[in-house]
Amino acid sequence: MDDADFSYSSIEKAIESIVSRIDQPLQHFATEAISKNNGNGFTTDLADVVLNSTYLVPLVQEKNFRSKITEIAQELNPLGVTIEVGGPWPPYHFVDIDMDDFPKSISTEMPV
């Protein structure tokens, strides 16, 4: 193994640790969670995004969820980690509808 392989491996392990430090505690407050990872260790084409997740959080847990995000962000800020949060949003990421079972409209070919 050359130095480049070792460095990349160390970086991957550090990223995995940071992702785990963010994701695992937040999942505690969610009834479901979805990670949008594209399989290369990063979540988007932007190499600086290491976690892109959606959490389905019951309204009664929202305050605790946001408090935990603040706590984690303060802990990881010295490492240069920034956490961005959006929402609340409709839970459309957690709906799975098989559109093949719906009749098609004759004029638009759209489900009716």
C-alpha positions in Angstrom: 0.0 0.0 0.0 1.5 3.4 -0.9 1.1 6.7 0.9 -1.8 7.8 -1.3 -3.8 4.6 -0.5 -3.1 5.0 3.2 -4.2 8.7 3.2 -7.4 8.0 1.3 -8.2 5.1 3.6 -7.6 7.4 6.7 -9.9 10.1 5.2 -12.6 7.6 4.4 -12.5 6.3 8.0 -12.6 9.9 9.4 -15.7 10.7 7.2 -17.4 7.5 8.2 -16.8 8.5 11.9 -18.3 11.9 11.3 -21.3 10.6 9.4 -21.9 8.1 12.2 -21.6 10.8 14.8 -24.3 12.8 13.1 -26.6 10.1 11.7 -26.9 7.6 14.6 -28.1 10.1 17.3 -30.6 11.7 14.9 -32.1 8.4 13.9 -33.0 8.0 17.6 -35.7 10.7 17.2 -37.0 9.6 13.8 -39.5 6.9 13.0 -37.7 6.5 9.6 -34.6 7.8 8.0 -33.3 7.7 4.4 -29.6 8.3 3.4 -29.1 9.5 -0.1 -25.6 8.0 -0.7 -24.5 7.5 -4.3 -22.3 4.5 -3.5 -18.9 6.3 -3.7 -18.7 7.3 -0.1 -20.1 10.8 -0.8 -23.8 11.8 -1.1 -23.7 14.1 -4.1 -21.3 15.2 -6.9 -19.9 17.7 -4.4 -17.1 16.1 -2.5 -17.6 18.3 0.5 -21.1 16.8 1.3 -20.6 13.7 3.3 -24.2 13.1 4.5 -27.5 13.8 2.9 -30.3 12.2 4.9 -33.9 12.7 5.4 -35.5 12.0 8.8 -39.2 11.4 9.5 -39.5 13.0 12.9 -42.8 13.0 14.9 -43.9 16.4 15.9 -43.5 15.6 19.6 -39.8 14.9 18.9 -39.0 18.0 16.7 -37.6 20.1 19.5 -35.4 17.3 20.8 -34.3 16.5 17.2 -33.3 20.2 16.6 -31.5 20.4 20.0 -29.5 17.3 19.1 -28.5 18.8 15.8 -27.3 22.0 17.5 -25.3 19.9 20.0 -23.7 17.8 17.3 -22.9 20.9 15.1 -21.2 22.6 18.1 -19.2 19.5 18.7 -18.1 19.0 15.1 -17.6 22.7 14.2 -13.9 22.7 15.4 -13.3 20.0 12.7 -14.7 22.2 10.0 -18.0 20.3 9.8 -21.1 22.4 9.0 -24.5 20.9 9.4 -27.3 22.3 7.2 -30.9 21.6 8.1 -34.1 22.1 6.1 -37.7 21.5 6.9 -40.0 20.4 8.2 -41.1 19.1 4.8 -44.0 16.9 3.6 -43.0 13.2 4.1 -42.9 12.4 0.4 -39.5 10.6 0.7 -41.2 8.0 2.8 -44.1 7.1 0.4 -43.7 4.2 -2.0 -46.5 4.1 -4.6 -46.5 1.5 -7.4 -48.0 3.6 -10.3 -48.4 0.5 -12.4 -51.5 -0.4 -10.4 -53.3 2.8 -11.2 -55.5 3.1 -14.3 -54.2 5.4 -17.1 -56.2 8.3 -18.5 -56.9 7.8 -22.2 -56.1 11.4 -23.1 -52.9 12.0 -21.0 -51.6 8.6 -20.1 -51.4 10.0 -16.6 -52.7 8.1 -13.5 -56.2 9.2 -12.6 
